[in-house]
C-alpha cells in the first residue's frame, strides 16, 4: 500500500506552531516511511484547539503568542509526581521559589517531598513576586503485578443467554457465570465487553464501542427479577405478561434462529422499570439511593437530564432547541425542573445498574476469583450522546478519532468519536478522566483499555474529510498514566491495555514501567524481526493477557479450519483471489500446528489418540498459552463449544450481524449458560488450564 503524499504540506511557521500545540506534521505508517500531514489537516486541527492558523498572518500571531506564553509560564497546568521522587517540573523553577501545596487530604505543605498520592493544588511564588498555580497529581510509581498467574473467560455479555434472560445476556447472567467459573473452573476473572450506556432510540447502534456515556452503565443489562421492588409492584399481572413476552424473545434467539434484538429487549425492560419505579423505596434502599446521588453529583444529574431531554427532543443534542444544547443554560435548568420525574427515573436506573454490577463483581470474588470482572473502556463516545453534551468543553468540536492509512487499510479509519482536547484536560487536572476511571473502578477488578495507545496520541480526522486527511495529536502521556495508576491503585484493580496493531515506539515500554499489562493474541505473535515464524513460548512477554482470539477476530475453530476466509469471501470482503487467501490461511494455521506438535502439546481428546481433531487442536493452542510467561491467560468463551462465527466482523455494517449473535456450538446452535455449565467440551478445555497451573 502506498498512501498518496498530500499536495499541500505545512509551511515552516505552521509546522512550528503545530509542534508547540502537540499536533504532528507527519506520521510513519512503517519504520522506513514518513508521510507528511496536509496543511489543511494541521490547520483544522489547530482550529479545534482554539488556534487560528487560517492565514500566514494568523499563523505568525499565534506562533508569537504561544512562544510568549511558554516563555513566561512558571508551571504547566498539571504537574506530575511519582511517589518517592519530586516532580520534574519543579526543577525548572527559579531558585528561591516558595511552594505551597494544598493536599487532597486537607493539609498544607511547603515541600513536594513525601506527598501522599492524590490530586493536590500547587502554588509557586518566585522571589520577584510572580505566582503560578497548578494541579499536582501524585501517583504510586507503578501498579503491583498480579498475585500469581490466573486464567479466565472472555465473553460478550449480550451473547450469553441463560434460561432467565430477556432475549440477551444480562447482569444476572454475569453474576452466575462469575460464581460458576470461579468455583467450578478455577477461573480468576471474566472479561466482558463495554457495558456503557448506549444512545437510545430505535434502531440503537448495537456496537458497545460507540456509547452515549462511558461513565454510566446501560440499564438494558439489568436483571429485572433481581430488583427488590419487583416483588411489590401494584400490577403483578402486567409484570408477568412482560416476563412472558421476554420469554418469547429468548426462545426466538435460542430456538428459531432470530438475532439478538437489543431494541426489543429494552422496550420490554423499560416498561417493566417504569412499573417498578412506581414502587416506593424502603428506608434502607432510599438511603442507599440518596448516597449514590450524592456520590455521583453533577455528573449523574447531567446524564439523567440528557436522557430525559432525549425522550422529548431526540438523541442528538445538536438538533435540540438552541438553549438546551448548553447543559449550564437557564433553559436547560428550566427544562430539567419540568422533567424532574424523568430525571429521577434515569438516575434510579443508573443506581440499579450500578448495584447489579457491584453484585456481579462480588459474586466473582466470593467464588475465589483474585480479579473478578474485567470491564472494558471504549476509546470514545458518540458525538450526539450524553457525555459529549455534558462535557462538550472538553471535546474537540468538528473532529473525530480514527486511524491513518496503513498496510491493512489504505483508506484509513474514521470511528466517529470526538476526541478529548488535551489542553482542556490539562487545565482541569484531568478531572473528566479521573471521574470516568473512578466510576468504572467501583465495580471492576480490572479494566481493559481499548486502543490504549490513545493515552499517548490519537489520529484526529476533521469532519467532512476522509481519514487520510487527518493527523496525530499528542496527549500528556505521563499525566494520563499517573491518573490511571492513581485511580487503579486506589481501587486495588489491574489495568490491561489493548495494544494490538501499529504501536508507536516506546509506548509498550512506558506502559510496562507503570505496571499496565499488554494484550498478546496468538496469531499475531511472530518473530517479525527475524524469520517471521510463530514466536516460541519463551519469546512472549510476561506482562500481558494472552489469548487465542478476540471479539474482532475469527474464533479459533474458524481460524484452524479456514472458515473465516470463506465467510469474508461470501461477503465480498477479500482483496485478493480466494485461492490465494485460502493458501495463506492454511499456511498460517499449519505453521502454528507444526510448532504445537514439535512442543508435544497436541494430545488426543476423550482418551483417544487423534490429534487432528479440531477440539484437540484448540486445547493445544491453550496449552501453548500456558507455556508462555503471560500473567493472565484468557479463553474466548465461544471457543469452549466450537463456535464458528465472529461476534464482530470489521469492515462490515449491515452485511453481517455484528454484536447480535448468541454463543453457539460447532453446528451453529445457540448455547445457553446452563448448557455451557454442562458442556463436556468446555470442561475439558478448562481442565487443560487448571492442569497447567494457570
C-alpha positions in Angstrom: 0.0 0.0 0.0 1.3 3.4 -0.9 -0.6 6.3 0.5 -0.6 9.5 -1.6 1.6 12.3 -0.4 -0.5 15.4 0.4 -0.1 18.2 -2.1 0.0 20.9 0.5 2.5 20.2 3.3 2.6 22.6 6.2 4.8 25.7 5.9 7.7 26.1 8.3 5.8 28.5 10.5 2.7 26.3 10.5 4.8 23.3 11.4 6.4 25.1 14.3 3.0 26.2 15.6 1.7 22.7 15.3 4.6 21.2 17.3 4.1 23.7 20.1 0.5 22.6 20.4 1.2 18.8 20.2 -0.1 18.5 16.6 2.0 16.2 14.4 3.0 17.3 10.9 3.9 13.8 9.7 3.4 10.2 10.6 5.2 6.9 9.9 3.0 4.0 8.7 6.1 1.8 8.8 9.6 2.3 10.3 11.1 3.1 6.9 8.4 5.6 5.7 7.3 9.0 6.7 4.2 10.7 5.3 3.6 14.5 5.7 0.2 15.6 7.1 -1.5 18.1 4.9 -1.7 21.8 5.7 -5.4 21.5 5.7 -5.4 18.8 8.3 -3.0 20.7 10.5 -4.9 24.0 10.2 -8.3 22.4 11.0 -6.8 20.5 13.9 -5.3 23.7 15.4 -8.7 25.4 14.9 -10.3 22.7 17.0 -7.7 23.5 19.7 -8.8 27.2 19.6 -5.8 28.3 17.5 -6.3 30.4 14.4 -3.9 29.3 11.6 -6.1 30.2 8.7 -3.7 32.8 7.1 0.0 33.4 7.2 -0.6 36.5 9.4 -2.7 34.5 11.8 -0.1 31.8 12.0 2.6 34.3 12.8 0.5 35.9 15.5 -0.5 32.5 17.0 3.1 31.4 17.0 4.3 34.5 18.7 1.6 34.2 21.3 2.4 30.6 22.0 6.1 31.2 22.3 5.5 34.1 24.6 3.1 32.0 26.8 5.6 29.2 27.1 8.4 31.6 27.8 6.8 33.2 30.8 5.0 30.2 32.2 6.3 29.0 35.5 4.3 25.8 35.6 2.2 23.7 33.2 -1.5 23.4 34.1 -0.9 20.0 35.5 2.3 18.7 37.2 3.0 15.0 37.7 4.9 13.5 40.5 5.5 9.8 41.3 5.7 8.8 45.0 9.3 8.7 46.2 10.6 11.3 43.6 9.9 15.0 43.4 8.0 16.3 40.3 10.5 17.0 37.5 8.7 20.3 36.6 9.7 21.9 39.9 13.4 21.7 39.0 12.9 24.4 36.3 11.5 27.0 38.8 13.8 29.9 39.7 16.0 29.4 42.8 14.3 30.6 45.9 10.7 29.9 44.7 8.4 29.2 47.6 5.9 26.4 47.3 2.5 25.8 48.9 0.8 22.5 48.4 -2.8 22.1 49.5 -3.3 18.4 49.5 -6.3 16.4 48.6 -6.3 15.2 52.3 -6.8 18.8 53.5 -3.2 19.5 54.6 -1.0 22.5 53.6 2.7 21.8 52.9 5.7 23.8 51.7 7.7 20.9 50.2 6.9 18.4 47.4 8.8 15.5 49.1 6.8 12.8 50.7 3.4 13.8 49.4 0.6 11.3 49.6 -1.0 10.0 46.4 -3.7 12.2 45.2 -4.6 15.3 43.2 -3.3 18.4 45.0 -3.2 22.1 44.4 0.3 23.6 43.9 1.1 27.3 44.2 4.6 28.6 43.3 5.8 32.1 44.2 9.1 33.3 42.8 11.4 35.8 44.6 10.3 38.6 42.2 6.6 38.0 43.2 5.4 36.0 40.2 2.8 33.4 41.1 1.5 30.3 39.4 -0.9 27.6 40.4 -1.2 24.1 39.0 -2.8 20.8 39.7 -0.3 18.3 41.1 -1.0 14.7 40.5 1.0 12.3 42.7 0.7 8.6 41.9 2.4 5.4 43.0 5.3 4.6 40.7 3.6 1.5 39.3 0.7 -0.8 39.8 1.6 -4.1 41.6 1.9 -7.1 39.4 -1.0 -9.7 39.6 -0.6 -12.0 42.5 0.3 -15.2 40.6 -0.9 -16.3 37.2 -4.7 -16.6 36.6 -6.8 -17.9 33.8 -10.3 -16.7 32.9 -13.1 -16.3 30.3 -13.7 -13.6 27.7 -17.3 -13.1 26.6 -19.6 -10.5 25.0 -22.3 -10.3 27.7 -25.2 -9.8 25.4 -24.3 -13.1 23.7 -24.5 -15.1 26.9 -28.2 -16.0 27.2 -29.5 -18.1 30.1 -32.9 -19.6 30.5 -33.8 -16.5 32.5 -32.5 -13.9 30.1 -34.9 -11.4 28.4 -33.5 -12.1 24.9 -29.9 -11.1 25.6 -27.4 -11.7 28.4 -27.7 -9.6 31.5 -26.0 -8.8 34.8 -27.8 -11.7 36.5 -26.1 -14.0 33.9 -22.8 -12.3 34.5 -23.0 -13.0 38.2 -24.0 -16.6 37.6 -21.1 -17.0 35.2 -18.6 -15.5 37.6 -19.8 -17.6 40.5 -19.7 -20.8 38.5 -16.4 -20.1 36.7 -14.7 -19.2 39.9 -15.9 -22.2 41.9 -16.1 -24.9 39.2 -13.4 -23.9 36.7 -10.9 -22.3 39.0 -11.1 -19.1 36.8 -9.6 -15.9 38.1 -11.6 -13.5 36.0 -14.3 -12.9 33.5 -13.7 -10.2 30.9 -16.8 -8.6 29.2 -17.4 -6.0 26.5 -18.1 -2.4 27.4 -21.3 -2.0 29.3 -21.5 1.7 28.8 -24.8 3.5 28.3 -25.9 3.3 24.6 -27.5 6.1 22.7 -31.3 5.5 22.9 -33.7 5.3 20.0 -34.5 2.5 17.6 -32.6 1.2 15.9 -29.9 1.5 18.5 -26.3 1.1 17.3 -25.5 -2.4 18.6 -21.8 -1.7 18.9 -20.7 -1.4 22.6 -17.8 0.7 21.4 -19.8 3.8 20.4 -21.7 4.6 23.6 -23.6 7.7 24.8 -21.8 7.7 28.1 -18.7 5.9 29.2 -19.2 7.0 32.8 -22.6 5.4 33.4 -23.7 1.9 32.5 -26.6 0.8 30.4 -29.8 -0.3 32.2 -30.6 -2.7 29.3 -28.2 -5.1 31.2 -30.4 -5.2 34.3 -31.9 -8.4 35.5 -35.4 -7.2 36.3 -36.4 -10.0 38.7 -33.3 -9.3 40.8 -34.5 -5.7 41.6 -36.2 -5.9 45.1 -39.1 -3.7 44.1 -40.2 -6.3 41.5 -41.8 -8.3 44.4 -44.1 -5.3 45.3 -45.5 -4.0 42.1 -49.1 -2.9 42.2 -49.9 -4.8 39.0 -48.1 -8.2 39.1 -50.1 -9.5 36.2 -48.6 -6.8 34.0 -45.2 -7.8 35.1 -46.0 -11.5 34.4 -47.1 -10.5 30.9 -43.8 -8.8 30.3 -42.0 -11.9 31.5 -43.9 -14.0 29.0 -43.1 -11.6 26.2 -39.4 -11.7 27.2 -39.6 -15.5 27.2 -40.7 -15.4 23.6 -37.8 -13.1 22.7 -35.4 -15.5 24.4 -36.9 -18.6 22.7 -36.7 -16.9 19.3 -33.0 -16.4 19.7 -32.3 -19.8 21.2 -34.6 -22.0 19.1 -35.8 -20.1 16.0 -32.6 -18.5 14.6 -33.5 -15.0 15.5 -30.8 -12.4 16.1 -30.4 -10.7 19.4 -32.8 -7.7 19.3 -31.5 -5.2 21.8 -34.2 -2.7 21.0 -37.0 -5.2 21.6 -35.3 -6.2 24.9 -35.1 -2.6 26.0 -38.7 -1.9 25.1 -39.8 -4.7 27.5 -37.3 -3.8 30.2 -38.2 -0.1 30.1 -41.9 -0.9 30.5 -41.0 -3.1 33.5 -38.7 -0.5 35.0 -41.5 2.1 34.7 -43.7 -0.3 36.6 -41.0 -0.8 39.3 -40.4 2.9 39.5 -43.9 3.3 41.0 -42.9 1.2 44.0 -41.7 3.4 46.9 -38.2 2.5 48.1 -37.9 1.2 51.6 -35.9 3.3 54.1 -32.7 1.4 53.6 -33.0 1.4 49.9 -33.9 5.1 49.8 -30.9 5.9 51.9 -28.6 3.9 49.6 -30.1 5.7 46.6 -29.6 9.1 48.2 -26.0 8.2 48.9 -25.5 7.3 45.3 -27.0 10.6 44.1 -24.6 12.5 46.5 -21.6 10.5 45.4 -22.2 10.9 41.7 -23.3 14.6 41.9 -23.3 16.8 38.9 -22.2 14.1 36.5 -25.3 11.9 37.2 -27.6 14.9 37.1 -26.2 15.8 33.7 -26.5 12.2 32.4 -30.1 11.8 33.7 -31.0 15.2 32.3 -29.7 14.3 28.9 -31.7 11.1 29.0 -34.9 13.0 29.9 -34.3 15.6 27.2 -33.6 12.9 24.6 -37.0 11.4 25.3 -38.6 14.8 24.3 -36.2 16.1 21.6 -34.4 13.1 20.2 -31.0 11.5 20.9 -28.7 14.0 19.1 -28.3 17.1 21.2 -27.0 19.1 18.3 -30.6 19.1 17.0 -32.2 20.3 20.2 -33.5 23.8 20.7 -30.5 26.2 20.9 -30.8 26.9 24.7 -30.9 23.2 25.6 -27.6 22.5 23.8 -25.8 24.1 26.8 -26.0 21.9 29.9 -25.5 25.0 32.1 -28.0 27.3 30.4 -31.1 28.8 32.1 -33.3 27.0 29.5 -31.7 23.6 30.5 -32.3 24.3 34.2 -35.9 25.1 33.5 -36.4 22.0 31.3 -34.8 19.9 34.0 -37.1 21.2 36.6 -40.1 20.4 34.4 -38.8 16.9 33.8 -37.7 16.1 37.3 -39.7 12.9 37.5 -37.9 11.6 34.3 -34.5 12.8 35.6 -35.2 10.8 38.8 -36.2 7.8 36.7 -33.0 7.8 34.8 -30.9 8.4 37.9 -32.6 5.5 39.6 -31.8 3.2 36.6 -28.1 4.2 36.9 -28.2 3.3 40.6 -29.9 0.0 40.0 -27.4 -1.0 37.3 -24.5 0.1 39.5 -25.8 -2.2 42.3 -26.1 -5.2 40.0 -22.6 -4.6 38.5 -21.3 -4.5 42.1 -23.1 -7.7 42.9 -21.5 -9.4 39.8 -18.1 -8.4 41.0 -18.9 -9.6 44.5 -20.1 -13.0 43.1 -16.8 -13.5 41.4 -14.6 -12.6 44.4 -16.7 -14.6 46.7 -16.2 -17.6 44.3 -12.5 -17.2 44.9 -11.5 -15.1 41.8 -8.5 -13.0 42.6 -9.5 -10.5 39.9 -13.2 -10.9 39.3 -14.9 -8.9 36.4 -12.6 -7.2 33.9 -14.5 -4.3 32.4 -13.8 -2.7 29.0 -13.3 1.0 28.5 -14.3 2.1 25.0 -11.9 4.6 23.2 -14.6 7.3 23.0 -18.3 8.3 22.9 -21.0 9.1 20.4 -20.9 12.8 19.3 -24.6 13.2 19.9 -24.7 11.4 23.3 -24.8 12.4 27.0 -21.0 12.7 27.6 -20.4 14.8 24.5 -23.3 17.1 25.7 -22.4 17.4 29.3 -18.6 17.7 28.8 -18.6 19.5 25.5 -15.9 22.0 26.6 -13.5 19.0 26.9 -14.2 17.7 23.4 -12.7 18.9 20.1 -15.5 20.3 18.1 -15.5 19.2 14.4 -13.1 16.3 15.0 -13.3 12.5 15.0 -11.0 9.8 16.2 -9.7 7.3 13.8 -6.6 5.7 12.3 -4.2 6.7 9.5 -3.8 4.6 6.3 -1.6 1.6 6.9 -0.7 -1.8 5.3 -4.1 -3.2 6.3 -6.4 -0.3 5.4 -5.3 2.0 2.6 -8.2 4.4 3.3 -7.6 4.8 7.0 -10.4 4.7 9.5 -12.9 7.2 11.0 -14.6 5.9 14.2 -17.0 8.8 14.5 -15.9 9.6 18.1 -15.0 13.1 19.2 -11.6 13.3 20.9 -10.8 14.9 24.2 -8.9 18.2 24.0 -5.5 17.7 25.7 -5.3 21.3 26.6 -8.6 21.3 28.4 -7.8 18.0 30.1 -4.6 19.5 31.5 -6.3 22.7 32.6 -8.8 20.7 34.6 -6.3 18.5 36.2 -7.6 15.7 34.1 -10.9 15.7 36.0 -13.0 14.1 33.3 -10.6 11.2 33.0 -10.3 10.8 36.8 -14.1 10.8 37.2 -14.5 8.3 34.5 -12.0 5.9 35.9 -13.3 6.3 39.4 -16.8 5.4 38.2 -15.7 2.2 36.4 -13.4 1.0 39.2 -16.4 1.0 41.6 -17.3 -2.5 40.3 -14.2 -3.6 38.3 -11.5 -6.0 39.4 -9.6 -4.9 36.3 -10.0 -2.6 33.5 -9.2 -3.2 29.8 -8.5 0.0 27.9 -9.4 -0.3 24.3 -6.7 1.3 22.0 -4.5 2.1 25.0 -2.2 4.0 22.6 -4.8 6.8 22.8 -3.3 7.8 26.1 -0.3 8.9 24.1 -1.7 10.2 20.8 -4.8 10.0 18.7 -5.5 10.4 15.0 -7.8 13.3 14.6 -9.9 13.5 11.4 -11.7 16.8 10.5 -15.4 16.3 9.9 -16.2 16.2 6.2 -12.7 15.0 5.3 -11.5 11.4 4.6 -9.4 9.7 7.3 -6.3 10.2 5.0 -6.7 13.9 5.8 -6.1 13.6 9.5 -3.1 14.0 11.8 -1.9 12.8 15.2 -2.5 14.9 18.3 -0.3 14.2 21.3 -1.6 13.9 24.9 0.5 14.2 28.1 1.0 10.5 28.5 2.8 10.9 31.8 -0.2 12.7 33.2 -2.7 10.2 31.7 -0.7 7.3 33.1 -0.4 9.0 36.5 -4.2 9.4 36.7 -4.7 5.8 35.6 -2.2 4.4 38.1 -3.6 6.6 40.9 -7.2 5.5 40.4 -6.4 1.8 39.8 -4.2 1.6 42.8 -6.9 3.2 45.0 -9.4 0.6 43.7 -6.9 -2.3 44.1 -7.5 -3.1 40.4 -5.4 -4.3 37.5 -5.2 -2.5 34.1 -4.9 -4.2 30.8 -4.1 -2.2 27.7 -5.2 -3.3 24.3 -2.0 -2.6 22.4 -2.5 -4.6 19.2 -1.6 -3.3 15.8 0.7 -0.5 15.0 2.2 0.9 18.2 4.4 3.9 18.5 8.0 3.1 19.7 8.3 3.5 23.4 4.6 3.1 24.2 4.7 -0.5 25.4 7.8 0.2 27.4 6.1 3.1 29.2 3.0 1.1 29.9 5.1 -1.8 31.3 7.1 0.6 33.5 3.8 1.7 35.2 2.5 -1.8 35.7 -0.1 -1.8 32.8 -0.4 -5.2 31.2 -0.5 -5.6 27.4 -2.5 -7.8 25.2 -1.0 -10.6 23.2 -3.0 -12.7 20.7 -1.5 -16.0 19.5 -1.9 -15.5 15.7 -0.1 -12.1 15.8 2.9 -13.3 17.9 5.6 -14.0 15.3 9.2 -13.2 15.1 8.7 -10.1 13.0 12.3 -9.0 13.4 13.6 -12.4 12.3 12.2 -15.2 10.1 8.6 -14.3 10.7 7.7 -17.7 12.1 5.5 -18.3 15.1 7.1 -17.0 18.3 8.2 -19.7 20.7 6.6 -19.5 24.2 9.7 -18.2 25.9 9.8 -15.3 23.5 6.5 -13.9 24.7 6.3 -11.1 27.2 5.2 -11.8 30.8 3.3 -8.6 31.5 0.2 -9.3 29.3 -3.1 -11.0 29.0 -2.5 -13.8 26.4 -5.4 -15.1 24.3 -6.1 -17.1 21.2 -8.6 -14.6 19.7 -10.8 -11.6 20.5 -14.3 -10.3 19.6 -12.9 -8.7 16.4 -11.2 -11.8 15.2 -12.2 -15.3 13.9 -12.9 -17.9 16.5 -10.1 -20.4 17.0 -12.1 -23.1 15.3 -12.7 -20.9 12.2 -9.0 -20.0 12.1 -7.9 -23.6 12.2 -10.3 -24.7 9.5 -10.0 -21.6 7.3 -13.7 -20.9 7.6 -13.0 -17.3 8.3 -11.8 -16.9 4.7 -14.9 -18.4 3.3 -17.0 -16.1 5.4 -15.2 -13.0 4.1 -15.4 -14.3 0.6 -19.2 -14.8 0.8 -19.5 -11.1 1.9 -17.2 -9.8 -0.9 -14.5 -8.6 1.6 -11.5 -10.3 0.1 -9.0 -8.1 -1.7 -7.1 -11.0 -3.3 -8.2 -14.1 -5.1 -10.0 -16.7 -2.9 -7.4 -19.4 -3.6 -4.6 -17.1 -2.6 -6.3 -16.2 0.7 -7.1 -19.9 1.4 -3.5 -20.9 0.9 -2.2 -18.1 3.1 -4.6 -19.0 5.9 -3.8 -22.7 5.6 -0.1 -22.0 5.8 -0.6 -19.7 8.8 -2.5 -22.4 10.7 -0.2 -25.1 9.5 2.9 -23.3 10.9 1.3 -22.9 14.3 0.1 -26.6 14.4 3.6 -27.7 13.4 5.0 -25.8 16.4 2.4 -27.2 18.7 3.3 -30.7 17.6 7.0 -30.1 18.0 6.4 -28.9 21.5 4.4 -32.0 22.3 1.2 -30.1 23.0 -1.1 -31.9 20.7 -2.9 -34.6 22.6 -5.9 -36.7 21.6 -9.3 -35.9 23.2 -11.5 -38.2 25.1 -8.6 -40.6 25.9 -8.0 -41.3 22.2 -5.0 -40.6 20.1 -6.5 -38.4 17.4 -4.5 -35.2 17.5 -6.0 -33.9 14.2 -9.4 -33.2 15.7 -10.4 -29.6 16.0 -11.1 -29.9 19.7 -7.6 -31.4 20.3 -6.0 -28.5 18.4 -7.9 -25.9 20.3 -6.8 -27.5 23.6 -3.2 -27.5 22.2 -3.4 -23.8 21.5 -4.3 -23.1 25.1 -1.5 -25.4 26.3 0.8 -23.3 24.3 -0.5 -20.1 26.0 0.3 -21.7 29.3 3.9 -22.3 28.2 4.3 -18.5 27.8 5.2 -16.4 30.8 1.9 -14.4 30.4 0.5 -13.4 33.8 -3.1 -13.8 32.6 -4.4 -16.3 30.1 -7.9 -15.8 28.6 -10.2 -18.2 26.9 -12.7 -16.8 24.4 -15.8 -18.5 25.8 -17.3 -19.4 22.4 -14.1 -21.3 21.7 -15.1 -23.7 24.5 -18.0 -25.0 22.4 -16.5 -24.7 19.0 -18.4 -21.6 17.8 -17.5 -20.7 14.2 -18.8 -17.1 14.0 -17.0 -13.9 15.0 -19.0 -11.5 17.1 -17.9 -8.6 15.0 -16.5 -8.6 11.5 -14.6 -5.4 10.9 -15.3 -3.8 7.6 -19.0 -4.7 7.6 -22.1 -2.9 8.7 -25.3 -4.4 7.6 -23.7 -7.3 5.6 -23.0 -9.2 8.8 -25.0 -9.3 12.2 -22.2 -7.7 14.3 -22.9 -7.7 18.0 -26.2 -9.6 17.7 -25.2 -13.3 17.8 -25.6 -15.6 20.7 -22.9 -18.1 21.6 -23.4 -21.2 19.5 -21.8 -24.6 19.1 -19.9 -26.0 16.2 -23.2 -26.6 14.3 -24.4 -23.1 14.9 -27.0 -24.0 17.5 -27.2 -21.4 20.3 -25.8 -22.5 23.7 -27.3 -21.2 26.9 -25.3 -20.5 30.1 -26.8 -23.7 31.6 -25.6 -25.6 28.5 -22.2 -24.2 28.9 -22.0 -25.2 32.5 -22.8 -28.8 31.5 -20.6 -28.9 28.4 -18.0 -31.7 28.4 -16.1 -29.9 25.7 -15.8 -26.7 27.7 -15.0 -28.5 30.9 -12.2 -30.4 29.0 -10.7 -27.2 27.7 -10.8 -25.5 31.1 -9.3 -28.6 32.7 -6.3 -28.0 30.4 -5.8 -24.6 32.0 -6.3 -26.0 35.6 -3.8 -28.7 35.0 -1.4 -26.2 33.5 -1.2 -24.4 36.8 -2.7 -21.1 35.5 
